[in-house]
């Protein structure tokens, strides 16, 4: 194969999707308008934990602009399978069945308990106001560490525990590494819970053809093929009769990977009413009901010699799954544990992961999902070790990086690192940044004013990516949907 030696590496490449978006000609879910369309509103629990004693829809009965209603019990009779968990790792995970609406108990603030379909978008809030729900508030638990304490309020009593699973990886003689260490540094670290906040909230339009038993869904999803499969499963419709269309999507960041309660409620409402329906998430609903990210607490200890050589590391990760285990959520703390060694050679390593349910919104993938959490933990403890030893943070990294002579390299958690040459890359970055000059300026500026402290941040990471079969993808359900295939078709013109 000839190689084009005139290729202009670094040249600006015009993106093919930009012209229509820049011109305002894109199509988002809320732009879709179908004849006879109804608008869906969802009644949600205001309590993080409450018994649902009664739902009164009587005030809607005589309103001509109300075209349909659903309660949790009605929906439960029609849902053939619970909301899916796609990453069942480890296989002994305790996971409650997650139905699209609460029936007897609401487990988080915002959980759907009923739904209405009305003729006019501006009547949605009026209809929701006419629904009366009698709740009996129950004790709540919201913090991951509190959820694992003896006597903690149980989020799901039928599980008998809040703990979803415990996962451990140990390599080398960890006890000896810490017993013989010349220096040990410890730190509790918090990866705070966060919301993704894409510019476009979630939206769904659903249309059902009863005569043909065909469902068409337009969704602001990142995973139309997953959604197609699971909708067919939950509704009991043959998969070839379900079509999912993902139009332009105004951001997702991982939060739109999931199949969430509304993904079932809205299509079911189209089936119940026999008319097209639309649901567009409000910003408040987005904050309460679109998956959150992170929410881990790490206890990290590192052992080293006085010359900066790392001899051991152990960590305990507490991960809050929220009220239910969602799509990939079970695997993300494991992914964080597998990634915890980072770029470093660590001869003795141990990580214990504890996950638990709380009366908070479920978490799932967000921007790297598990990998940023691991990077934060290892890089912060490396900086703290450098500070303790009064070593340059660049030097302690250079000393402990996996070296060129170490390839092929398998990490303490069993991951095969396929390539890497970290020390020259670090040196090049320091050179381009003018690192020594920056350190000189930092010392000068910090000595003049004790109230102004300027720092220089540094970080290194490797990342699990590519998602072929391997250590990090064990237990993923519907595994074939993670990998692609293609068909090449040649038409009569030879194109």
Phi, psi and omega in degrees: 000129179287142179253129179282103183283353180263008180301130183268087180294132181093359180291152177291131179243125182286128181282137187285338184271351188290317188308313183291326180287318178296327181277359180076022183257013178289164178235115176253169185304319183289348176281346185278124179230121181247148179302134178075020186292138172257166181237133188258135170237149185239127176278129186235147179293130174278354184254146177285338181203116183199147173276135179267105185275326181196144173238120183251112178257011187301325182293344180270347191300322185260008180270114185293338182276359175264120187256345181186153177221158175217140169246171181300319181293320178295318180294320182299327179291339185254349183271114187284337182211149178291168176302139192280150165250120186266340181241091183270085182219131351288165187294342180267018180300139172269119183223127177286150173292135184246106177266159190291340175224149173288145177249303182255322183227133171269135187252353176205154179293124183105353180296132180296139175235342178197167178214152178229153174234127185231166185286332189231136181304324185281356176266356183301310182295325178297318180295317179298324180294337182273353178272127181249124179238130178262114182250148168245103183300143180240162178300150183237157170226130186238336183265142183298317182289324176294324183296335183264001179283152175300136178081006180294149174304132179273127178290318178234102186298330182292339177282334181077002181198159172268345183284128178275315177193164171237132183231136183225141168229129177226132178225132178079182182266089186292317181300316180294323180299319181279327178295322185266359185294143175277339176209140177230133178238135181234150177200139168268130183233145181241123166264102189291152174294144179213163177248146188287320176055061170287154182300315175270124173288175179292149178209146181219133167240133181228139178225130183241130175259102186295319184299323182260356184053048182242134180241130174241130182233129169257126186218144175277056185261154171269350187225071182298328182286321172301311184298318178303311182299312186284328175298315178301318180296314185284329182267346183073029177255137177306139186300328180288351176264003179248128177237129177243127181246124174256103177284201175300139183239125183272059177096149178207309175061021183102335184289343179255020174281339194278164161254109188250171185310317183295334179296337175263319184300314186292311175300322178297323178296325176296322179291317183294317184273339183073017181226157175297145180226154178226139172228125175241122184292132172285165180295324177295317177299321180301316180292327184271337194230343175273131192316138172273172180234168174066239182061062175231149173239127183244137169248112188242134175232138178232137179248142182205166170271168182294338179277003176097357180287124179284131180247342180191156175212138172222145182218149171238123182249125174252121185240127179270115178276347188085202187283335180221163173269118183263192194319291183252003193301322183297327184277343187292317175298323176297318178299320177298318179294319179296328182271353188302326179294341177061221182272009196254147171278118182230105187292331179234122189218141175212136172223134174242131182241128177239126178244149184211159175265144176222170178275056176230167177298144178298150177254163175193202187299135171207116170045071176100327164047089180095323182284317174298325179298317179293317182296318177302314184295310184290319183290325178293318182289329176295317177297320180294323176296317178300318179296318180297321182271358183057041177254154174294131180303329177291321183291321181291330175289313180303322184290327189252356176302151165301128186267164182302325182287350184276348183285144359287146189235136173243128184288166178300341180264006175091005178277135177273116176275118190280338179193171177153146177213077196288321185296309177299326178295316176300312182299321179294318179297318179296321180294314181295327181279347186066050191300312183298321177294320178298318179296321179297315179295322180299312180299319181294314184287327180285338181281342185276328185222109184296342181272351179245115180239119179258136182240168175235117181273150180212138179208149177224147177203156165242162186220135169290123179208175181089322172053046166278172178299134180175194185303319186279348184248012177298137175087002179284125177281166182045048191302327183296338183282353176276347185239150189255162171222167182214152175240129175257124182241130178253121180273182190293338179279355183089000179287000000 
